[in-house]
Amino acid sequence: MGLPVTAVISPNILISRSFDYVEAVIAKNFIRQAKKVYDPFRDKRPVFATLAISREALLDFTELESFLNDITLLSSPPDGFYLIVGARSTEARTDLYNADVIAAWMLLNYSLKINGFQVINGYADIISPFLGAVGGDVACTGWWSNLRTFSIDRFAPEATGGRQPVPRYLSTKLLNRITFYELHALRKIIPEVAIVNGLSMDDKYEGEPDRSDEVLQSWEALSSLLGAMSMAEDATINLKKCGDAIKSAYELYTLIKTRYRLDPKSDNSHLEPLQEGMSLFKKRAEI
């Protein structure tokens, strides 16, 4: 209680299988107890209950709806939620870039927000603007790539050795990270303004960037995306901006494809699930 923090986050377990399983019951009990345990301390700072859900659990929309109804009707609710969506591993990109998962993650933010809760999204990374567009208050991402996606594997012993990953550049126009050498090549073969963000950290990519500069560039780009796509109070306006950003990214990728071959992690495979996930969310939220 003596730490100079702005809020307290209470713990929980990961709902790893299904909302129709004992883990969900335990998770709801942690959420139900958070405020009751915190109130006797008489601290004025808000308490956020952790809500950690695996991507598998999010695939059943009916069970998700039922779970949401339960946690939004608590007699003594927390002030908000620290929301985490878990993948099977930190490298399983398609786990989170899945239309059903993205739609459910957006629906969680939307439903919790309209029920009066604040929502912090942990490990959200490039999906952050889409969560902010529908009501998410805060989005977080880690220092390195293994802290940008949540997975229990991250907390298991790691194999030693191995080489450092190639530094990447987060392009707000591609809604994706590309390697620094891909950035250099693209700057030469298509108009530079089409690729770079036009932000202060771009200058660090004249050569191979330092690791710390890579992280700062990533955060700067994410902040720019959040500002561009999720600042309106009306979710409809924000979703229109998100849709426009996806369309522009598709067009830029089409131009690149005619002139250069990108690394598989740098390609446009993330755009379709983002687009379909947003459409599915709008249908489920009746927007």
Contacts in CASP RR format, 6 or more apart in sequence:
PFRMAT RR
TARGET T0000
AUTHOR 0000-0000-0000
METHOD contacts of the structure
MODEL  1
MGLPVTAVISPNILISRSFDYVEAVIAKNFIRQAKKVYDPFRDKRPVFAT
LAISREALLDFTELESFLNDITLLSSPPDGFYLIVGARSTEARTDLYNAD
VIAAWMLLNYSLKINGFQVINGYADIISPFLGAVGGDVACTGWWSNLRTF
SIDRFAPEATGGRQPVPRYLSTKLLNRITFYELHALRKIIPEVAIVNGLS
MDDKYEGEPDRSDEVLQSWEALSSLLGAMSMAEDATINLKKCGDAIKSAY
ELYTLIKTRYRLDPKSDNSHLEPLQEGMSLFKKRAEI
1 41 0 8 1.000
1 43 0 8 1.000
5 45 0 8 1.000
6 45 0 8 1.000
7 45 0 8 1.000
7 46 0 8 1.000
7 47 0 8 1.000
7 48 0 8 1.000
7 79 0 8 1.000
8 38 0 8 1.000
8 43 0 8 1.000
8 45 0 8 1.000
8 46 0 8 1.000
8 47 0 8 1.000
8 48 0 8 1.000
9 47 0 8 1.000
9 48 0 8 1.000
9 49 0 8 1.000
9 50 0 8 1.000
9 82 0 8 1.000
9 120 0 8 1.000
10 30 0 8 1.000
10 34 0 8 1.000
10 37 0 8 1.000
10 38 0 8 1.000
10 47 0 8 1.000
10 48 0 8 1.000
10 49 0 8 1.000
10 50 0 8 1.000
10 78 0 8 1.000
11 30 0 8 1.000
11 50 0 8 1.000
12 27 0 8 1.000
12 30 0 8 1.000
12 31 0 8 1.000
12 49 0 8 1.000
12 50 0 8 1.000
12 51 0 8 1.000
12 52 0 8 1.000
13 23 0 8 1.000
13 26 0 8 1.000
13 27 0 8 1.000
13 30 0 8 1.000
13 52 0 8 1.000
14 23 0 8 1.000
14 52 0 8 1.000
14 53 0 8 1.000
14 54 0 8 1.000
14 84 0 8 1.000
14 86 0 8 1.000
14 152 0 8 1.000
15 21 0 8 1.000
15 23 0 8 1.000
15 24 0 8 1.000
15 27 0 8 1.000
15 52 0 8 1.000
15 53 0 8 1.000
15 54 0 8 1.000
15 57 0 8 1.000
16 23 0 8 1.000
16 54 0 8 1.000
16 56 0 8 1.000
16 57 0 8 1.000
16 152 0 8 1.000
17 23 0 8 1.000
17 54 0 8 1.000
17 56 0 8 1.000
17 57 0 8 1.000
18 24 0 8 1.000
18 56 0 8 1.000
18 57 0 8 1.000
18 60 0 8 1.000
18 63 0 8 1.000
19 57 0 8 1.000
19 60 0 8 1.000
19 63 0 8 1.000
19 64 0 8 1.000
19 66 0 8 1.000
19 67 0 8 1.000
20 60 0 8 1.000
20 63 0 8 1.000
24 57 0 8 1.000
24 67 0 8 1.000
27 51 0 8 1.000
27 52 0 8 1.000
28 67 0 8 1.000
28 70 0 8 1.000
28 71 0 8 1.000
30 49 0 8 1.000
30 50 0 8 1.000
31 49 0 8 1.000
31 51 0 8 1.000
31 71 0 8 1.000
31 74 0 8 1.000
31 77 0 8 1.000
31 78 0 8 1.000
31 81 0 8 1.000
32 74 0 8 1.000
32 76 0 8 1.000
34 47 0 8 1.000
34 49 0 8 1.000
34 78 0 8 1.000
35 47 0 8 1.000
35 76 0 8 1.000
35 77 0 8 1.000
35 78 0 8 1.000
35 79 0 8 1.000
36 76 0 8 1.000
38 47 0 8 1.000
38 78 0 8 1.000
39 76 0 8 1.000
46 78 0 8 1.000
46 79 0 8 1.000
46 80 0 8 1.000
46 118 0 8 1.000
47 78 0 8 1.000
47 79 0 8 1.000
47 80 0 8 1.000
48 78 0 8 1.000
48 79 0 8 1.000
48 80 0 8 1.000
48 81 0 8 1.000
48 82 0 8 1.000
48 118 0 8 1.000
48 120 0 8 1.000
49 78 0 8 1.000
49 80 0 8 1.000
49 81 0 8 1.000
49 82 0 8 1.000
50 81 0 8 1.000
50 82 0 8 1.000
50 84 0 8 1.000
51 71 0 8 1.000
51 81 0 8 1.000
51 82 0 8 1.000
51 83 0 8 1.000
51 84 0 8 1.000
51 108 0 8 1.000
52 84 0 8 1.000
52 86 0 8 1.000
52 150 0 8 1.000
53 83 0 8 1.000
53 84 0 8 1.000
53 85 0 8 1.000
53 86 0 8 1.000
53 108 0 8 1.000
54 85 0 8 1.000
54 86 0 8 1.000
54 87 0 8 1.000
55 85 0 8 1.000
55 86 0 8 1.000
55 87 0 8 1.000
55 88 0 8 1.000
55 95 0 8 1.000
55 96 0 8 1.000
55 98 0 8 1.000
55 101 0 8 1.000
57 63 0 8 1.000
57 64 0 8 1.000
58 64 0 8 1.000
58 85 0 8 1.000
58 100 0 8 1.000
58 101 0 8 1.000
58 104 0 8 1.000
58 105 0 8 1.000
59 100 0 8 1.000
59 101 0 8 1.000
59 104 0 8 1.000
61 100 0 8 1.000
61 104 0 8 1.000
61 284 0 8 1.000
64 104 0 8 1.000
64 107 0 8 1.000
64 108 0 8 1.000
68 107 0 8 1.000
68 108 0 8 1.000
68 111 0 8 1.000
68 112 0 8 1.000
71 77 0 8 1.000
72 111 0 8 1.000
72 112 0 8 1.000
72 115 0 8 1.000
72 117 0 8 1.000
77 117 0 8 1.000
78 117 0 8 1.000
79 117 0 8 1.000
79 118 0 8 1.000
80 112 0 8 1.000
80 117 0 8 1.000
80 118 0 8 1.000
80 119 0 8 1.000
80 120 0 8 1.000
81 112 0 8 1.000
81 117 0 8 1.000
81 118 0 8 1.000
81 119 0 8 1.000
81 120 0 8 1.000
82 120 0 8 1.000
82 122 0 8 1.000
83 105 0 8 1.000
83 108 0 8 1.000
83 109 0 8 1.000
83 112 0 8 1.000
83 119 0 8 1.000
83 120 0 8 1.000
83 121 0 8 1.000
83 122 0 8 1.000
84 121 0 8 1.000
84 122 0 8 1.000
84 123 0 8 1.000
84 150 0 8 1.000
85 96 0 8 1.000
85 101 0 8 1.000
85 105 0 8 1.000
85 123 0 8 1.000
85 150 0 8 1.000
86 95 0 8 1.000
86 96 0 8 1.000
86 123 0 8 1.000
86 149 0 8 1.000
86 150 0 8 1.000
86 151 0 8 1.000
86 152 0 8 1.000
87 95 0 8 1.000
87 96 0 8 1.000
87 149 0 8 1.000
87 150 0 8 1.000
87 151 0 8 1.000
88 95 0 8 1.000
88 151 0 8 1.000
88 153 0 8 1.000
89 95 0 8 1.000
89 151 0 8 1.000
89 153 0 8 1.000
90 145 0 8 1.000
90 146 0 8 1.000
90 147 0 8 1.000
90 148 0 8 1.000
90 149 0 8 1.000
90 151 0 8 1.000
90 153 0 8 1.000
90 154 0 8 1.000
91 149 0 8 1.000
92 149 0 8 1.000
92 151 0 8 1.000
93 149 0 8 1.000
93 265 0 8 1.000
93 270 0 8 1.000
94 269 0 8 1.000
94 273 0 8 1.000
95 101 0 8 1.000
95 149 0 8 1.000
96 102 0 8 1.000
96 127 0 8 1.000
96 149 0 8 1.000
97 269 0 8 1.000
97 270 0 8 1.000
97 273 0 8 1.000
97 274 0 8 1.000
98 273 0 8 1.000
99 272 0 8 1.000
99 273 0 8 1.000
99 276 0 8 1.000
99 277 0 8 1.000
99 279 0 8 1.000
99 280 0 8 1.000
100 277 0 8 1.000
100 280 0 8 1.000
101 273 0 8 1.000
102 127 0 8 1.000
102 130 0 8 1.000
102 273 0 8 1.000
102 274 0 8 1.000
102 276 0 8 1.000
102 277 0 8 1.000
102 278 0 8 1.000
102 280 0 8 1.000
102 281 0 8 1.000
103 277 0 8 1.000
103 278 0 8 1.000
103 280 0 8 1.000
103 281 0 8 1.000
103 284 0 8 1.000
105 121 0 8 1.000
105 127 0 8 1.000
105 131 0 8 1.000
106 130 0 8 1.000
106 131 0 8 1.000
106 133 0 8 1.000
106 134 0 8 1.000
106 277 0 8 1.000
106 278 0 8 1.000
106 281 0 8 1.000
106 285 0 8 1.000
107 134 0 8 1.000
107 281 0 8 1.000
107 284 0 8 1.000
107 285 0 8 1.000
108 119 0 8 1.000
109 119 0 8 1.000
109 121 0 8 1.000
109 131 0 8 1.000
109 132 0 8 1.000
109 134 0 8 1.000
109 135 0 8 1.000
109 136 0 8 1.000
110 134 0 8 1.000
110 135 0 8 1.000
110 235 0 8 1.000
110 281 0 8 1.000
110 285 0 8 1.000
111 285 0 8 1.000
112 119 0 8 1.000
113 119 0 8 1.000
113 134 0 8 1.000
113 135 0 8 1.000
113 136 0 8 1.000
113 137 0 8 1.000
118 137 0 8 1.000
118 138 0 8 1.000
119 131 0 8 1.000
119 135 0 8 1.000
119 136 0 8 1.000
119 137 0 8 1.000
119 138 0 8 1.000
120 137 0 8 1.000
120 138 0 8 1.000
120 139 0 8 1.000
120 140 0 8 1.000
121 128 0 8 1.000
121 131 0 8 1.000
121 132 0 8 1.000
121 136 0 8 1.000
121 138 0 8 1.000
121 139 0 8 1.000
121 140 0 8 1.000
122 139 0 8 1.000
122 140 0 8 1.000
122 141 0 8 1.000
122 150 0 8 1.000
123 140 0 8 1.000
123 141 0 8 1.000
123 142 0 8 1.000
123 147 0 8 1.000
123 148 0 8 1.000
123 149 0 8 1.000
123 150 0 8 1.000
124 131 0 8 1.000
124 139 0 8 1.000
124 140 0 8 1.000
124 141 0 8 1.000
125 141 0 8 1.000
125 142 0 8 1.000
125 148 0 8 1.000
125 149 0 8 1.000
125 222 0 8 1.000
126 170 0 8 1.000
126 175 0 8 1.000
126 176 0 8 1.000
126 177 0 8 1.000
126 222 0 8 1.000
126 225 0 8 1.000
126 270 0 8 1.000
127 274 0 8 1.000
128 139 0 8 1.000
128 141 0 8 1.000
128 222 0 8 1.000
128 225 0 8 1.000
128 226 0 8 1.000
129 139 0 8 1.000
129 222 0 8 1.000
129 225 0 8 1.000
129 226 0 8 1.000
129 227 0 8 1.000
129 228 0 8 1.000
129 229 0 8 1.000
129 230 0 8 1.000
129 242 0 8 1.000
129 245 0 8 1.000
130 229 0 8 1.000
130 230 0 8 1.000
130 242 0 8 1.000
130 274 0 8 1.000
130 278 0 8 1.000
131 139 0 8 1.000
131 230 0 8 1.000
132 139 0 8 1.000
132 226 0 8 1.000
132 229 0 8 1.000
132 230 0 8 1.000
132 238 0 8 1.000
133 229 0 8 1.000
133 230 0 8 1.000
133 235 0 8 1.000
133 238 0 8 1.000
133 239 0 8 1.000
133 241 0 8 1.000
133 242 0 8 1.000
134 235 0 8 1.000
134 238 0 8 1.000
134 239 0 8 1.000
134 281 0 8 1.000
134 285 0 8 1.000
135 230 0 8 1.000
135 235 0 8 1.000
136 230 0 8 1.000
139 222 0 8 1.000
139 226 0 8 1.000
141 147 0 8 1.000
141 148 0 8 1.000
141 218 0 8 1.000
141 219 0 8 1.000
141 222 0 8 1.000
142 148 0 8 1.000
143 215 0 8 1.000
144 215 0 8 1.000
145 165 0 8 1.000
146 154 0 8 1.000
147 154 0 8 1.000
164 211 0 8 1.000
166 179 0 8 1.000
166 180 0 8 1.000
166 181 0 8 1.000
167 179 0 8 1.000
167 180 0 8 1.000
167 208 0 8 1.000
167 209 0 8 1.000
167 211 0 8 1.000
167 214 0 8 1.000
168 177 0 8 1.000
168 178 0 8 1.000
168 179 0 8 1.000
168 180 0 8 1.000
168 214 0 8 1.000
168 218 0 8 1.000
168 266 0 8 1.000
169 177 0 8 1.000
169 178 0 8 1.000
169 179 0 8 1.000
169 180 0 8 1.000
169 182 0 8 1.000
169 183 0 8 1.000
169 205 0 8 1.000
169 209 0 8 1.000
169 214 0 8 1.000
169 217 0 8 1.000
170 176 0 8 1.000
170 177 0 8 1.000
170 197 0 8 1.000
170 217 0 8 1.000
170 218 0 8 1.000
170 221 0 8 1.000
170 222 0 8 1.000
171 177 0 8 1.000
171 178 0 8 1.000
171 183 0 8 1.000
171 195 0 8 1.000
171 196 0 8 1.000
171 197 0 8 1.000
171 221 0 8 1.000
172 197 0 8 1.000
172 221 0 8 1.000
172 224 0 8 1.000
172 225 0 8 1.000
172 228 0 8 1.000
173 194 0 8 1.000
173 195 0 8 1.000
173 197 0 8 1.000
173 248 0 8 1.000
173 249 0 8 1.000
173 252 0 8 1.000
174 195 0 8 1.000
174 249 0 8 1.000
174 252 0 8 1.000
174 253 0 8 1.000
174 266 0 8 1.000
174 268 0 8 1.000
175 225 0 8 1.000
175 245 0 8 1.000
175 246 0 8 1.000
175 249 0 8 1.000
175 270 0 8 1.000
175 271 0 8 1.000
175 274 0 8 1.000
176 249 0 8 1.000
176 266 0 8 1.000
176 267 0 8 1.000
176 268 0 8 1.000
176 270 0 8 1.000
177 218 0 8 1.000
177 265 0 8 1.000
177 266 0 8 1.000
178 186 0 8 1.000
178 262 0 8 1.000
178 263 0 8 1.000
178 266 0 8 1.000
179 263 0 8 1.000
179 266 0 8 1.000
180 205 0 8 1.000
180 207 0 8 1.000
180 208 0 8 1.000
180 209 0 8 1.000
182 260 0 8 1.000
182 262 0 8 1.000
182 263 0 8 1.000
182 266 0 8 1.000
183 195 0 8 1.000
183 196 0 8 1.000
183 205 0 8 1.000
184 205 0 8 1.000
184 207 0 8 1.000
185 260 0 8 1.000
186 195 0 8 1.000
186 256 0 8 1.000
186 260 0 8 1.000
187 195 0 8 1.000
187 196 0 8 1.000
189 259 0 8 1.000
189 260 0 8 1.000
190 255 0 8 1.000
190 256 0 8 1.000
190 259 0 8 1.000
194 252 0 8 1.000
194 255 0 8 1.000
195 252 0 8 1.000
196 202 0 8 1.000
197 220 0 8 1.000
197 221 0 8 1.000
197 224 0 8 1.000
199 217 0 8 1.000
199 220 0 8 1.000
199 221 0 8 1.000
199 224 0 8 1.000
200 220 0 8 1.000
201 213 0 8 1.000
201 216 0 8 1.000
201 217 0 8 1.000
201 220 0 8 1.000
201 221 0 8 1.000
202 217 0 8 1.000
204 210 0 8 1.000
204 213 0 8 1.000
204 216 0 8 1.000
204 217 0 8 1.000
205 217 0 8 1.000
209 217 0 8 1.000
225 245 0 8 1.000
228 241 0 8 1.000
228 245 0 8 1.000
229 238 0 8 1.000
229 241 0 8 1.000
229 242 0 8 1.000
229 245 0 8 1.000
230 238 0 8 1.000
230 241 0 8 1.000
230 242 0 8 1.000
231 238 0 8 1.000
232 238 0 8 1.000
232 241 0 8 1.000
235 287 0 8 1.000
236 287 0 8 1.000
239 278 0 8 1.000
239 282 0 8 1.000
239 287 0 8 1.000
242 274 0 8 1.000
242 278 0 8 1.000
243 275 0 8 1.000
243 278 0 8 1.000
246 271 0 8 1.000
246 274 0 8 1.000
246 275 0 8 1.000
246 278 0 8 1.000
249 268 0 8 1.000
249 271 0 8 1.000
250 268 0 8 1.000
250 271 0 8 1.000
253 267 0 8 1.000
253 268 0 8 1.000
253 271 0 8 1.000
256 262 0 8 1.000
281 287 0 8 1.000
END
